[in-house]
Amino acid sequence: MTDISEQERILESAREKFFEQGFVKVTVDEISADLGMSKKTLYKFFPSKEDLIRKVIHLMMRQVNHRVETIVNSDVPSVEKMSQILVFIGRMWGRAGRQFPIDMKKYFPELWKEIEVFRRERVLVNIQKIFVQAKREGVLRDDVNAQLLLLMFLTCVEGILNPTTLSEQSFSLSEAFQGIFRILFEGALTDEARRRYPSIGAAFPQNT
């Protein structure tokens, strides 16, 4: 197995554990044991647990950026793009427990800042393109301002998808994100758009 393959195995295993348990509870011993490798081998690629955490987060940001940009630049209607993004987010964050963002902000505030900047400058910019496309296609109601819709979406994301708020709620990170989409985006669609794209319901959870 190549060094690159070994690194990918470690990152994927670490991500699963960090998602489920947060960063604090997971040990390097647990990760190496699950992979069937020694800690010495793991440290060959990642000198410390902190370095591993940073590499996991940076990998996730690259994956999110690549997938979202691929969807946004595809030649499909805006509603289908939004559905695809919701499915992707659900799969990516579906197993993330509440402790994950709490540990992130508490123990790695600089990394949390990176995520916030990435979310605003990369992800939300692409979401704005979908809103603009939706307005151009006529699938948004006439009384909906696309710029205001984006601002509302941004405010909801920053206000709800933060560790303090999530720690006090019963819904998951994925449910919160998808719920925001459902309420704001689906609510902004015309009746005709909802009839034209009945598959949108599969992407939006009905109980969030």
N, C-alpha and C positions, 0 to 999 in steps of 0.2 A: 504493500500500500504506500502511495506517495505521501510526502509531507503535507501537501495541500489537502489530500483526502483525510488525513489524520486530523488536521486542523478543523475541517468542516464537521467531522464527527464530534469533536469536542464541543464546538460552538453550538451545534444542534442539541446535543445532550444537555449542555449547560443552560441553554435557552428554555428548554422544557422544564427543568428544575426551578430556574429562577421565576418563570411564569407561575408555576404551581405554588411555590413556597415563599417567594420573595428572595432577596439576596442574603440576608443575615443567617437564616437557618441552613442554607445549603453550604456544604463543605467541599473542599477539593477532594477529600477522601471519598465522598459519596459519588462525585462525578467520575473520578478515575475508576472506582469499583464498578460502576454501571457500564463503563466502556471496556472493562477488562484490561486496563493498562495501569502501569505504575504511576505514582505521583511524579516521579522523576521524568517520565516521558511527557506527561502533561505540562510540567514546568519548562520542558524544552521549547515548547511552542508559546506558552503563556507564563511569564515569570512570576505572576502573582494572581490571586483571585480578583483583585481590583482590575488588573489588565484584562483578564478574561471577561469581566463584566462590561468593560468599555468596548471590547471587540464584539461582544454579542449585540450591544445596542447599535454600534455602527453598522454591523451586518444587517440588522433589522431595518435601519433607515435606508440603506442601499436597496434592499428588497422592496420596501414600500415605495420608494421613489421610482424604481424601475417599473413596477407593476402599475402604479397610478398613471405614470406618463404614457405607458403603452396603451392603457385603456382610453385616456383622454385624447390621444392622437389617432385612435382608430376611427374608421369610417362607419360609425353606427350612430343612431339617434341618441340624444342626450339622456333620455330616460333609461335606455339600455346601459349606457355608460355608468349611470348612477347605481343601477342594479348590480353591475359587475363589481363596482368598488365596494358595495355593501357586502357582497358575498366574500370578497377578498378580505375585508376587514374582519368579518365574522370568523373566517378560518384562521387568520393571523393572530387575533386577540382572543379567540373563543376560550382558550384554556388559561388566560391570564387571571390570576386571583387578585383579590383586593390588596394584598400585601405588596405586590410587585411595584405599583406606583408609589406607595407609601415609603418603602425602603429606598426607592430611587431618589425621591426628593429629600429625604432625611439624611441619607449617607453619601449621596452623589449629587449634590446640588448643581455642580457645574455641568454634569451630564444631563440633568433635568433641563437646564437652560438650553443646552444644545437641542434637545428634543422639542422644546417650545419654539425655538427659532426655526428648526426644520419644519415643524407643523405649520407655522405661519408663512414661511417664505417658499416652501416647496409644495406641500400638500394643499394648502388652502388656495394658493395661486391656481393650481390645476382645477380645484373644485369651482373656482370662479369662472373658469373657461367653460365648464359644463353648464353653469347657470346662464351665462351669456348665450351659449348655443341653444339652451332650452327656450330662452326668450325669443331668439331669432326664429326658432322653429314654430313658435306660437303655442307651445305646450304649457306655458305659464299663464295664469290668469292675467287679464288686462290690468287689474288693480295691484299687481305684484311688481315691485321695483327690484330688479335683479341685484343691484348694489346693496339695497337695504336687506335683502334676503341673505346675502353673503355676510353682512355685518352681524345680523342676528345669529347666523350659524357660528361665526367666529366667537361671539360673546357666549353662546351656549357651550361651545367646546371648552373655552378657557374657564368658564364658571363651573361647569359640571365635571369635566374630565380632569379634576385635580385631586390629589391624595386626600385632602381634608374632607372634601365633599363626599368622595366615594367611600371613605371609611365610615361614614354615618348612614350609608344607604344599603339596601339589600340587592340592588342590581349590580351586574358585573360591568367591567370596562367596555366589553363588546356590546352589551345590551344598551348601555348609555349612549355610545356613539351611534349605533343604529337607530335608537329611539329618537335622537335629535334629527337624524336624516328623515325619518318617517314623518314626524310631526311637521317639520319645516318644508321639506321638499315635496312630499306627497300632498301636503295641504295646499301647496302653491300651484299644483297642476290643475289644468282645466278638466271639466267633466269628460270631455272628449278624449283627452290624453289618458285618463284613467281607463276608459273603455278600450282605447287603442292598444294599451300596454297592460293587459290583465296580469302578465307574468311578474309585474312589479311587486305584487303582493307577496310573492314567494321570497323576495329579497328583504322585505320589511317585516320584522317580527310583529305579531299581532298583540302581544302582551309585554310591553316594556315599561 
